[in-house]
Amino acid sequence: MPLVSYSDLTSVDLDYIVVGGGTSGLTPVARLSENSNLNVLVIEAGVRHGPTPEIDIPAESSCNLAAKALGNNFMGMFCPPKSEMNALEQDFGMKRWNWDNLLHYMKKISLKFAAKPNLAFHGTDGPLQISYGPTDTTMPLKPFETAEKLGMPWNFDSVRRIHTEPASVTSILTIDTNTATRSYAANAYSEPNLHRKNLLVLTEAQVTKVLLEGQGSLLRATGVEFVQNGQTLCIENVKRDVVLSTGSFQTPQLLELSGVGNPDILSKHGIKTLVYLPGVGENLRGYIGVCTVAECETDDETPDILAGPDVIKLHEDLYREKKEGLFASTPPGAFIFAPASALGTKEEVESWKRQAEARSTDALVNAIPLLQWAGRQPMPYVPPAEPGKRYTSFFCALMHPLSRGNVHIASADPLAPPAINSSYFADETDFDLCVHILEYMLQLLRTPPLGLQVKSSLVPSQTLIDRGTEGFRKYVKEFCGPVYHPVGTAAMMAHEDGGVVDAELRVYGTNNLRIVDVSVLPLEVSCHTQSLAYAIGEKAADMLKTEAAEI
């Protein structure tokens, strides 16, 4: 039986243990278990849930972003540009990590579009249901038309944004339009395959340590230790690989608890260093930005109308009866990628480039264009919506910050959270760029045709806008926030450059411990990282299946 207890596992010979049943983790679990001769166990700290409105209804799911659950993720699905993917191979030396290779795996994800897809960029036999964000009303089209006036061509399909970064793109969402529900890792990769006797799922179990043994240059992962119902238990004698898929915060924590990392950090908590890897937990990167909110003149029903109970019931009924309305989809609806040249003067752009060169390796300088992203996002704080008024909002973010933080264990207690040092704006250039990004967004809100529908700025206030650069700097400093797409803490790059895994996703110093999540990305990418989370999982599955066939 696929849903197992600890006692069920005592009589099973496991080929693979996958730690973390999220977006990246469930992908190789599903693919590896296609071979009935391979026994695959996924261990998840959260629960397995059935149909749940708070999770399945698109407009409700943003309330559960931090919840622990099998397969939990959000719905954005736009992909990175060609130049950034090619940088993994060209600048970081990771063979077979390039645009063509990763496009192959991104095409394995998609099953069906609400509109006819371009088969050069999309697949049709994958497990995920995909649809475009709603653009059938007036207001969602205005950002695209306005961005074109500012030199950002509209690419309806984000995957086609492969030759040039400046662009505005339509939102692609993992929503099944037939049922108006989320399509995500649990109902796409795990639930349809739970009938397989060789796919085993252990939930509500927190892995606290990878068991390593051996002598010499390479250690072997033999199993894991975990806590369930207050008991510390372990599973040993895995025959092939242990795969960590616990994300950019938990993956480095789990490595350090297992004795993999920087001895200076591990020794402080009484942990013996088994594998010297000072790059573990370093190179933390994440988008940073600020919100804008403006009152607008439109007949469109914007999400703020849901503040009234009568309107909520109306849209609940519309969703239940016709699978339509505000509950059937979710923001954001528009994404605008602007290069540094659109944000500042020629002298400012040259200054930003010099700062990047002074603070980065050659690989990072070559790989990272300075880009801005704007899309509709939930706001950290806005004044209450007034009845009868309509609003439009954007989150404006720096997609390739120079600042780098870190994540490390805070204690030897495996259940304690790690210490996260985001180091936002540690590099003054990032702060300067975010100020320019805000100025660019306010210019967009003033430019027709979008500007003709914008009545006034709510956030930032007109008082701050009137103060010019001084007011913008104050607003960015006080109201900046993350986009929750951290990467880089188990970077895939050369060991001597601080890398943690090689091009086969194998942890340096081990022969069968893999990392399969976005923590392996050495640089931020100008996309929704969910697309790469799935692609990394699909690529890892092929690697492991090929190795299994060779033995």
Beta strands, then each sheet from edge to edge (+ up, - down):
strand 1: 16-19
strand 2: 40-43
strand 3: 110-112
strand 4: 128-129
strand 5: 131-132
strand 6: 154-155
strand 7: 167-170
strand 8: 172-173
strand 9: 175-176
strand 10: 181-182
strand 11: 199-202
strand 12: 206-213
strand 13: 220-228
strand 14: 231-235
strand 15: 241-244
strand 16: 260-261
strand 17: 275-276
strand 18: 288-296
strand 19: 334-339
strand 20: 371-375
strand 21: 390-398
strand 22: 406-408
strand 23: 419-421
strand 24: 454-459
strand 25: 481-482
strand 26: 513-515
sheet 1: 11+ 2+ 1+ 15+ 26+
sheet 2: 3+ 4+
sheet 3: 5+ 8-
sheet 4: 6+ 7+ 19- 20+ 21- 18+ 24-
sheet 5: 6+ 7+ 19- 20+ 21- 18+ 25-
sheet 6: 9+ 10-
sheet 7: 12+ 13- 14+
sheet 8: 16+ 17+
sheet 9: 22+ 23-
end
